[in-house]
Amino acid sequence: MPDIVPICRRFVLVLLVAGCMPAVLPAAAQQPNIVVVLVDDMGAMDTSVPFLAGPTGTPKKYPLNHFYRTPNMERLAARGVRFGQFCAMSVCSPSRVSLLTGQNAARHRVTNWIDPNGDNRGTNGPADWNWAGLKPGDVTLPSLLQKAGYRTLHVGKGHLGPQGKPGANPLNVGFDTNVGGGPFGQPGSYFAQHGYGKLAGNKANAVPGLDKYHGTNTFLTDALTLEANRLVSEAVAEKKPFYLNLWHYAVHAPFQADPRFEEKYQGSDKPLPSRVRAFATLVEGMDKSLGDLMDHLEKLGVADNTLVFFLGDNGSDAPWGDHQAVACSAPLRGGKGSQYEGGTRVPFIAAWLKANLDNPAQKALPIAPGTWQPQQAAIQDLFPTVLELTNTANPQGHVVDGRGLKTLLKAEPDPARPERFLMHYPHAPHQCDYFTTWRDGDWKVIYHYFPGKSSGGSHYQLFNLKEDPFEQSDLAKTSPVELKRLMSGLVAALEAHNAAYPVDQPGGKALKPVVP
């Protein structure tokens, strides 16, 4: 094992494809199955699959890629396309709602992680943010697919609404079944001996729907996979197309080691911290789940009609060190909750499980095996992509910020596609507080509403990601023309999304970004 502790001191899937545009399949054609494997807190570097490009523009392995063991992610990537610049919100609930609605978090206003117990906007957070999350009647991918005849299956973490609100239960937002989803973001326990929190551990976060496994040796990740396999078997037996969310609680804290893999991370001349070892076992257990799901779909004979999207919901929370620095996501700067690229860059793989160009869905969306897409895309793009592939209409009046990924999934360039990404976090406390970031091509600006520790006392940070991909050289003072251009774009994007802003004091006036 490489010695990566000095370097790193300091989060499948199945994605969705949305288009809301023209039909791509004949009406009588068999609808493709869609699987979205979403891994909690898995950043772009928490895998043996390289998702960062080197100087030549091709994927390059960095030390963390040599540490983690994810052979089934490698297997999935060999069958499809992976993205080198795929972005999510830097905290979980905003990303999850964006995936299901096709909207940026600034628009749907779930801009913070959802506290199961109520409004956690922070002292200076906006009172009009959407702390209640999704509700019945909201336009969501599963609700649209449900009306189109799909079996809509949710297995795993939800975190789409707090306790007592409809979004706490995925059944209220378009799913036919829900196993494991609730209002909380982390499990009470990963161990069946603890009843996944019901019998011991954090009982308020007890994972529901898994009582049959209580008292066994079934790790939570495996229990969720067994349930996902059971549900897709039922859908196939009913000859129904299915949309499966397998949204893992792994690799979120608590960092409880999966005993099946723990021994692999013991041997080293410099022993790893126990939390790091535990995190690595959660990654490997999640990867085993992906392989088990792939194997099961192949045995059911539906692999050539099943499109899998695999991704993380925000940057890494690996317990290597400071989330402001180069540590948990090395060589990227920052991690979960951060304003830096390590907070928003996540793994993304899309693949047909079995190549068959005679399949109508694969004819409509051919994905060449083992391909690489360097162009930037984001989590809200899944909604329009899946709608287009499944010939499902987006309802009139529902604004979609995402752009269909059809061209990018073919590993082709899309010159007409703007490479822009808005990340708005008007809250505290978290890894970083009260900020908005705006990417436009090679440039990225960060605006801090309350200058302090996380911003080094500056209102602005400016980076050229082409020249400085790891955000080490702040150009805010030396590139005033670019700073003004980027800040003008940031302000315009927030206004276009009808964003909610932090306030100068509780109950006070909104603080909007200032263009220098």
C-alpha positions as CSV (number, residue, x, y, z in Angstrom):
1,M,0.0,0.0,0.0
2,P,1.5,3.4,-0.9
3,D,2.3,5.6,2.0
4,I,-0.3,8.3,1.5
5,V,-0.7,9.5,5.1
6,P,1.7,12.5,4.6
7,I,0.0,13.5,1.4
8,C,-3.5,13.3,2.8
9,R,-3.4,14.6,6.2
10,R,-4.8,17.7,6.7
11,F,-18.2,9.6,-1.6
12,V,-23.8,3.6,-7.5
13,L,-24.9,4.3,-9.4
14,V,-27.0,4.8,-11.6
15,L,-27.6,8.2,-13.1
16,L,-30.5,9.7,-14.7
17,V,-30.8,11.0,-18.1
18,A,-33.1,13.8,-18.9
19,G,-34.1,15.8,-21.8
20,C,-37.8,16.8,-21.7
21,M,-37.5,17.2,-25.5
22,P,-38.3,15.0,-28.5
23,A,-39.1,11.4,-28.4
24,V,-36.1,9.1,-29.0
25,L,-37.9,5.7,-28.8
26,P,-40.8,4.3,-30.9
27,A,-43.9,4.3,-28.8
28,A,-44.1,0.5,-28.9
29,A,-40.5,0.0,-27.9
30,Q,-39.6,-1.6,-24.6
31,Q,-38.7,1.1,-22.1
32,P,-35.2,1.0,-20.7
33,N,-34.6,0.3,-17.0
34,I,-32.8,3.1,-15.1
35,V,-30.6,2.6,-12.1
36,V,-29.2,5.4,-10.1
37,V,-26.5,4.4,-7.6
38,L,-25.8,7.4,-5.4
39,V,-23.1,7.1,-2.8
40,D,-23.2,9.4,0.2
41,D,-20.1,11.6,0.8
42,M,-18.1,9.9,-2.0
43,G,-15.8,12.4,-3.7
44,A,-13.9,12.0,-7.0
45,M,-10.8,10.6,-5.3
46,D,-12.4,7.9,-3.1
47,T,-11.9,5.1,-5.7
48,S,-9.3,3.2,-7.6
49,V,-10.9,4.6,-10.8
50,P,-9.1,7.8,-11.9
51,F,-11.5,10.7,-12.4
52,L,-8.9,13.5,-12.7
53,A,-7.0,14.3,-15.9
54,G,-3.3,14.6,-16.0
55,P,-1.3,17.1,-18.0
56,T,-2.1,15.3,-21.3
57,G,-5.8,15.5,-20.7
58,T,-6.2,11.8,-20.1
59,P,-7.1,10.1,-16.8
60,K,-4.3,10.0,-14.3
61,K,-4.0,8.0,-11.1
62,Y,-3.0,9.9,-8.0
63,P,-2.0,8.3,-4.6
64,L,-5.5,8.0,-3.3
65,N,-6.5,6.0,-6.4
66,H,-3.9,3.5,-5.4
67,F,-5.2,3.2,-1.8
68,Y,-8.9,2.5,-2.4
69,R,-10.1,-0.8,-3.8
70,T,-13.1,-0.5,-6.1
71,P,-12.9,-3.2,-8.8
72,N,-16.6,-3.1,-9.6
73,M,-16.4,0.6,-10.3
74,E,-13.5,-0.3,-12.7
75,R,-15.8,-2.9,-14.2
76,L,-18.6,-0.5,-14.7
77,A,-16.3,2.2,-16.1
78,A,-14.9,-0.4,-18.6
79,R,-18.5,-0.8,-20.0
80,G,-19.3,2.9,-20.3
81,V,-18.2,6.5,-20.0
82,R,-16.8,8.3,-17.0
83,F,-16.7,12.1,-16.5
84,G,-13.7,14.0,-15.3
85,Q,-15.5,17.1,-14.3
86,F,-18.9,16.1,-12.9
87,C,-20.3,18.4,-10.2
88,A,-22.8,18.1,-7.4
89,M,-23.7,20.5,-4.6
90,S,-21.2,20.3,-1.8
91,V,-23.8,19.1,0.7
92,C,-26.2,16.1,0.4
93,S,-29.9,17.2,0.5
94,P,-29.4,19.9,-2.1
95,S,-27.8,17.4,-4.5
96,R,-30.5,14.8,-3.9
97,V,-33.3,17.3,-4.6
98,S,-31.4,18.6,-7.7
99,L,-31.1,15.1,-9.1
100,L,-34.8,14.4,-8.7
101,T,-36.1,17.8,-9.9
102,G,-33.5,18.9,-12.5
103,Q,-33.1,22.2,-10.7
104,N,-30.1,23.9,-9.2
105,A,-30.3,24.2,-5.4
106,A,-30.5,28.0,-5.7
107,R,-33.8,27.5,-7.5
108,H,-35.5,24.8,-5.4
109,R,-34.0,26.4,-2.3
110,V,-33.0,23.3,-0.4
111,T,-29.7,24.9,0.0
112,N,-28.5,23.1,3.2
113,W,-28.6,19.6,4.5
114,I,-32.0,18.9,6.0
115,D,-32.0,18.7,9.8
116,P,-34.6,16.0,10.8
117,N,-35.7,18.2,13.7
118,G,-36.4,21.5,11.9
119,D,-35.1,24.6,10.4
120,N,-31.2,24.8,10.5
121,R,-30.7,27.8,8.3
122,G,-27.9,29.2,10.6
123,T,-27.8,32.5,12.5
124,N,-27.7,34.6,9.3
125,G,-29.3,32.1,7.0
126,P,-32.3,33.1,4.8
127,A,-35.7,32.5,6.5
128,D,-37.2,31.7,3.1
129,W,-35.0,28.7,2.2
130,N,-36.8,25.4,1.7
131,W,-36.0,23.6,4.9
132,A,-39.2,21.4,4.6
133,G,-37.8,19.8,1.4
134,L,-39.8,18.0,-1.2
135,K,-43.6,17.6,-0.9
136,P,-46.5,15.9,-2.8
137,G,-47.2,17.6,-6.1
138,D,-43.6,18.6,-6.7
139,V,-42.4,17.5,-10.1
140,T,-39.9,14.7,-9.6
141,L,-38.3,12.2,-11.8
142,P,-39.9,9.2,-10.1
143,S,-43.4,10.8,-10.2
144,L,-43.1,11.4,-13.9
145,L,-41.7,7.9,-14.6
146,Q,-44.4,6.4,-12.3
147,K,-47.1,8.0,-14.5
148,A,-45.3,6.6,-17.6
149,G,-45.7,3.0,-16.3
150,Y,-42.4,2.5,-14.4
151,R,-42.1,0.7,-11.1
152,T,-40.3,3.4,-9.0
153,L,-38.1,1.9,-6.3
154,H,-36.3,3.6,-3.6
155,V,-33.7,1.8,-1.5
156,G,-31.5,3.5,1.0
157,K,-31.0,7.0,2.2
158,G,-33.6,9.6,1.5
159,H,-33.0,12.8,3.4
160,L,-35.5,14.7,1.3
161,G,-37.5,16.3,4.2
162,P,-37.4,16.6,8.0
163,Q,-39.4,14.5,10.5
164,G,-43.1,15.3,10.3
165,K,-43.0,16.7,6.7
166,P,-44.0,14.7,3.6
167,G,-40.6,14.6,2.1
168,A,-39.3,12.5,5.0
169,N,-40.9,9.4,3.2
170,P,-39.9,8.9,-0.5
171,L,-43.4,7.3,-1.0
172,N,-44.8,10.9,-0.9
173,V,-42.6,12.1,-3.8
174,G,-43.2,9.5,-6.5
175,F,-41.8,6.2,-5.3
176,D,-43.9,3.0,-5.3
177,T,-41.7,1.5,-2.6
178,N,-39.3,2.7,0.1
179,V,-36.9,0.6,1.9
180,G,-34.6,2.5,4.2
181,G,-35.4,6.1,3.4
182,G,-36.1,8.6,6.2
183,P,-35.6,12.2,7.3
184,F,-32.0,11.7,8.6
185,G,-28.7,11.8,6.8
186,Q,-26.7,9.1,8.5
187,P,-27.7,5.6,9.8
188,G,-28.0,4.9,13.5
189,S,-25.6,2.0,12.9
190,Y,-24.2,0.0,10.0
191,F,-24.6,-3.2,12.0
192,A,-27.6,-5.6,11.9
193,Q,-26.7,-6.7,15.4
194,H,-27.7,-3.1,16.4
195,G,-30.8,-3.2,14.3
196,Y,-29.2,-0.5,12.2
197,G,-29.8,1.8,15.1
198,K,-33.1,0.4,16.3
199,L,-31.6,-1.9,19.0
200,A,-28.4,0.1,19.8
201,G,-26.6,3.1,18.6
202,N,-28.4,6.3,17.4
203,K,-32.0,5.1,17.7
204,A,-33.4,8.3,16.2
205,N,-31.6,7.4,13.0
206,A,-32.7,3.8,12.9
207,V,-32.9,2.7,9.2
208,P,-36.5,1.5,8.6
209,G,-37.7,-1.5,6.6
210,L,-34.9,-3.9,7.4
211,D,-36.2,-5.7,10.5
212,K,-35.7,-9.1,8.8
213,Y,-32.0,-8.6,9.0
214,H,-31.8,-7.6,12.7
215,G,-29.6,-9.8,14.7
216,T,-27.7,-11.2,11.7
217,N,-24.3,-10.4,10.4
218,T,-25.7,-8.5,7.4
219,F,-23.9,-5.2,7.1
220,L,-26.2,-2.3,6.1
221,T,-24.8,-1.9,2.6
222,D,-25.5,-5.6,1.9
223,A,-29.0,-5.5,3.4
224,L,-29.9,-2.6,1.1
225,T,-28.4,-4.4,-1.9
226,L,-30.4,-7.6,-1.1
227,E,-33.6,-5.5,-1.0
228,A,-32.8,-3.7,-4.2
229,N,-32.2,-7.1,-5.9
230,R,-35.5,-8.4,-4.5
231,L,-37.5,-5.4,-5.8
232,V,-36.0,-5.4,-9.3
233,S,-36.7,-9.2,-9.5
234,E,-40.4,-8.4,-8.7
235,A,-40.5,-5.7,-11.4
236,V,-39.0,-8.0,-14.0
237,A,-41.4,-10.8,-13.1
238,E,-44.3,-8.3,-13.6
239,K,-42.7,-7.3,-17.0
240,K,-42.6,-3.7,-15.8
241,P,-39.7,-1.2,-16.6
242,F,-38.2,0.0,-13.4
243,Y,-36.4,3.1,-12.1
244,L,-34.3,2.1,-9.1
245,N,-32.7,4.5,-6.7
246,L,-30.0,2.6,-4.7
247,W,-28.9,5.5,-2.5
248,H,-26.4,4.1,-0.1
249,Y,-25.8,5.4,3.4
250,A,-22.2,4.5,2.9
251,V,-19.7,6.1,3.0
252,H,-21.2,8.6,5.5
253,A,-20.3,8.6,9.1
254,P,-20.4,6.9,11.6
255,F,-17.2,5.4,10.4
256,Q,-17.9,1.8,11.4
257,A,-15.6,-0.7,9.7
258,D,-17.1,-3.3,7.5
259,P,-15.5,-6.4,9.0
260,R,-15.4,-8.2,5.7
261,F,-12.7,-5.8,4.5
262,E,-11.0,-4.5,7.6
263,E,-8.0,-6.8,7.5
264,K,-6.9,-5.4,4.1
265,Y,-6.2,-2.0,5.7
266,Q,-4.3,-3.2,8.8
267,G,-0.9,-3.9,7.4
268,S,1.4,-0.9,7.0
269,D,4.7,0.2,8.4
270,K,2.8,3.4,9.4
271,P,-0.6,2.2,10.7
272,L,-3.5,4.2,9.4
273,P,-5.9,5.9,11.8
274,S,-8.9,3.7,12.6
275,R,-11.3,6.2,11.1
276,V,-9.4,6.1,7.8
277,R,-9.4,2.3,7.8
278,A,-13.1,2.2,8.5
279,F,-13.8,4.7,5.7
280,A,-11.9,2.6,3.3
281,T,-13.9,-0.5,4.2
282,L,-17.1,1.4,3.6
283,V,-15.9,2.3,0.2
284,E,-15.0,-1.3,-0.6
285,G,-18.3,-2.6,0.8
286,M,-20.2,-0.2,-1.4
287,D,-18.2,-1.4,-4.4
288,K,-19.1,-5.0,-3.6
289,S,-22.8,-3.9,-3.6
290,L,-22.4,-2.5,-7.1
291,G,-20.9,-5.7,-8.3
292,D,-23.7,-7.8,-6.7
293,L,-26.3,-5.6,-8.3
294,M,-24.7,-5.8,-11.7
295,D,-24.4,-9.6,-11.4
296,H,-28.1,-9.8,-10.4
297,L,-29.3,-7.8,-13.3
298,E,-27.3,-9.9,-15.7
299,K,-28.8,-13.1,-14.2
300,L,-32.3,-11.6,-14.7
301,G,-31.5,-11.2,-18.4
302,V,-32.2,-7.4,-18.4
303,A,-28.6,-6.1,-18.5
304,D,-28.8,-4.9,-22.1
305,N,-31.9,-2.9,-21.4
306,T,-30.6,-1.4,-18.1
307,L,-28.7,1.9,-17.9
308,V,-26.8,2.5,-14.7
309,F,-25.7,5.9,-13.5
310,F,-23.2,5.9,-10.6
311,L,-22.2,9.0,-8.7
312,G,-21.6,10.7,-5.4
313,D,-23.8,13.3,-3.8
314,N,-21.0,15.7,-2.7
315,G,-17.3,15.9,-2.1
316,S,-15.4,13.5,0.1
317,D,-15.7,13.3,3.8
318,A,-12.8,10.9,4.2
319,P,-11.3,11.6,7.6
320,W,-7.8,12.5,6.3
321,G,-7.6,16.1,7.5
322,D,-8.8,19.7,7.1
323,H,-11.6,20.1,4.5
324,Q,-10.2,23.5,3.6
325,A,-6.9,22.1,2.5
326,V,-5.5,19.5,0.2
327,A,-6.2,16.4,2.3
328,C,-9.3,14.2,1.9
329,S,-9.6,14.8,-1.9
330,A,-5.9,15.2,-2.7
331,P,-4.7,16.6,-5.0
332,L,-8.0,18.6,-5.2
333,R,-8.4,21.2,-2.5
334,G,-11.3,20.9,0.0
335,G,-13.9,18.3,0.7
336,K,-17.6,17.9,1.7
337,G,-19.2,21.3,2.4
338,S,-16.3,23.2,1.0
339,Q,-16.3,26.0,-1.6
340,Y,-13.4,24.3,-3.4
341,E,-13.4,21.7,-6.2
342,G,-13.0,18.9,-3.7
343,G,-16.4,19.8,-2.3
344,T,-18.3,19.6,-5.6
345,R,-16.4,17.1,-7.8
346,V,-17.8,13.6,-7.7
347,P,-17.4,10.4,-9.6
348,F,-19.8,9.8,-12.4
349,I,-20.1,6.7,-14.6
350,A,-22.9,5.9,-17.1
351,A,-23.1,2.5,-18.7
352,W,-25.4,0.0,-20.4
353,L,-24.7,-3.2,-18.4
354,K,-24.4,-5.3,-21.5
355,A,-23.7,-3.9,-25.0
356,N,-26.4,-4.7,-27.6
357,L,-26.8,-2.2,-30.4
358,D,-29.9,-4.0,-31.6
359,N,-31.6,-2.8,-28.4
360,P,-33.7,0.3,-29.3
361,A,-32.7,2.2,-26.2
362,Q,-29.0,1.6,-27.0
363,K,-29.5,2.7,-30.6
364,A,-31.0,5.9,-29.2
365,L,-28.1,6.4,-26.8
366,P,-25.0,4.4,-27.7
367,I,-22.3,4.5,-25.0
368,A,-19.0,3.3,-26.1
369,P,-17.2,1.2,-23.5
370,G,-14.2,2.5,-21.6
371,T,-14.6,6.1,-22.8
372,W,-13.8,9.4,-21.1
373,Q,-15.6,12.7,-21.1
374,P,-13.6,15.8,-20.0
375,Q,-16.4,18.3,-20.4
376,Q,-18.1,19.7,-17.3
377,A,-21.6,18.5,-16.3
378,A,-23.7,18.5,-13.1
379,I,-26.2,16.5,-11.1
380,Q,-29.3,18.4,-12.3
381,D,-28.5,17.2,-15.8
382,L,-29.7,13.7,-15.0
383,F,-33.4,14.7,-14.9
384,P,-33.6,15.9,-18.5
385,T,-31.4,13.1,-19.7
386,V,-33.6,10.3,-18.3
387,L,-36.8,12.0,-19.5
388,E,-35.4,12.1,-23.1
389,L,-34.3,8.5,-23.1
390,T,-37.6,7.3,-21.7
391,N,-39.7,9.5,-24.0
392,T,-41.3,11.2,-20.9
393,A,-42.5,14.8,-21.1
394,N,-41.6,17.5,-18.6
395,P,-44.7,19.2,-17.4
396,Q,-45.3,22.7,-18.7
397,G,-44.3,25.2,-16.1
398,H,-41.6,23.1,-14.4
399,V,-38.3,24.9,-14.9
400,V,-35.4,22.6,-15.6
401,D,-31.8,24.0,-15.1
402,G,-30.2,20.8,-16.2
403,R,-29.2,20.1,-19.8
404,G,-29.5,16.7,-21.4
405,L,-26.3,14.6,-21.5
406,K,-27.0,12.6,-24.6
407,T,-24.0,14.0,-26.6
408,L,-21.6,13.9,-23.6
409,L,-22.6,10.3,-22.8
410,K,-21.4,9.4,-26.3
411,A,-18.0,10.7,-25.2
412,E,-18.3,13.4,-27.8
413,P,-17.8,17.2,-27.3
414,D,-20.8,19.4,-27.1
415,P,-19.6,22.9,-28.2
416,A,-23.0,24.5,-27.7
417,R,-23.1,23.5,-24.0
418,P,-22.1,26.2,-21.5
419,E,-19.6,25.0,-19.0
420,R,-21.0,26.7,-16.0
421,F,-21.9,25.6,-12.4
422,L,-23.5,27.5,-9.6
423,M,-23.1,26.4,-6.0
424,H,-25.0,28.5,-3.4
425,Y,-24.6,27.9,0.3
426,P,-26.2,30.8,2.3
427,H,-25.9,28.9,5.7
428,A,-23.8,28.1,8.7
429,P,-22.3,26.2,10.4
430,H,-20.7,23.6,8.2
431,Q,-17.2,23.0,6.8
432,C,-17.5,26.4,5.2
433,D,-20.1,29.1,5.8
434,Y,-22.1,31.6,3.7
435,F,-20.6,31.4,0.2
436,T,-21.5,31.2,-3.5
437,T,-19.3,29.8,-6.2
438,W,-19.6,30.3,-10.0
439,R,-17.7,28.3,-12.6
440,D,-17.6,29.7,-16.1
441,G,-15.3,27.8,-18.4
442,D,-11.8,27.8,-17.0
443,W,-12.5,30.4,-14.4
444,K,-14.1,30.1,-11.0
445,V,-15.0,32.8,-8.4
446,I,-15.9,32.3,-4.8
447,Y,-17.9,35.0,-3.0
448,H,-17.9,35.1,0.8
449,Y,-20.7,36.9,2.5
450,F,-19.0,37.2,5.8
451,P,-15.2,37.3,5.3
452,G,-13.4,35.3,7.9
453,K,-11.4,32.1,8.5
454,S,-12.7,30.2,5.4
455,S,-11.9,33.1,3.1
456,G,-8.7,34.4,4.5
457,G,-10.4,37.7,5.2
458,S,-11.2,38.3,1.6
459,H,-14.7,38.8,0.0
460,Y,-13.5,37.1,-3.2
461,Q,-11.4,34.3,-4.4
462,L,-10.6,33.7,-8.1
463,F,-9.0,30.8,-9.7
464,N,-8.1,29.7,-13.3
465,L,-8.9,26.0,-13.2
466,K,-7.0,25.3,-16.4
467,E,-3.8,26.7,-15.1
468,D,-4.4,25.9,-11.5
469,P,-6.8,22.9,-11.2
470,F,-6.0,22.5,-7.5
471,E,-6.9,26.1,-6.5
472,Q,-3.6,27.2,-5.0
473,S,-3.2,30.7,-6.6
474,D,-5.9,33.2,-5.7
475,L,-6.0,35.8,-8.6
476,A,-8.7,38.0,-7.1
477,K,-6.3,40.9,-6.7
478,T,-4.2,40.5,-9.8
479,S,-7.0,39.8,-12.4
480,P,-9.6,42.5,-11.8
481,V,-11.1,42.3,-15.2
482,E,-11.8,38.5,-14.9
483,L,-13.0,39.0,-11.3
484,K,-15.6,41.6,-12.4
485,R,-16.7,39.4,-15.3
486,L,-17.1,36.3,-13.1
487,M,-18.9,38.2,-10.3
488,S,-21.3,39.7,-12.8
489,G,-22.1,36.2,-14.0
490,L,-22.5,35.0,-10.4
491,V,-24.9,37.8,-9.6
492,A,-26.9,37.2,-12.8
493,A,-27.1,33.5,-12.1
494,L,-28.4,34.0,-8.6
495,E,-31.0,36.4,-9.8
496,A,-32.1,34.1,-12.6
497,H,-32.6,31.3,-10.1
498,N,-34.5,33.5,-7.7
499,A,-32.1,32.6,-4.9
500,A,-32.5,33.2,-1.2
501,Y,-29.7,35.2,0.4
502,P,-28.2,35.3,3.9
503,V,-29.1,38.3,6.0
504,D,-27.1,40.9,7.8
505,Q,-28.7,39.9,11.1
506,P,-31.5,37.6,12.2
507,G,-34.7,39.0,10.6
508,G,-32.6,41.6,8.8
509,K,-32.1,42.5,5.2
510,A,-30.8,40.2,2.5
511,L,-27.1,40.4,1.7
512,K,-26.6,40.2,-2.1
513,P,-23.2,39.7,-3.7
514,V,-21.4,42.8,-4.7
515,V,-19.6,43.1,-8.1
516,P,-16.2,44.8,-7.5
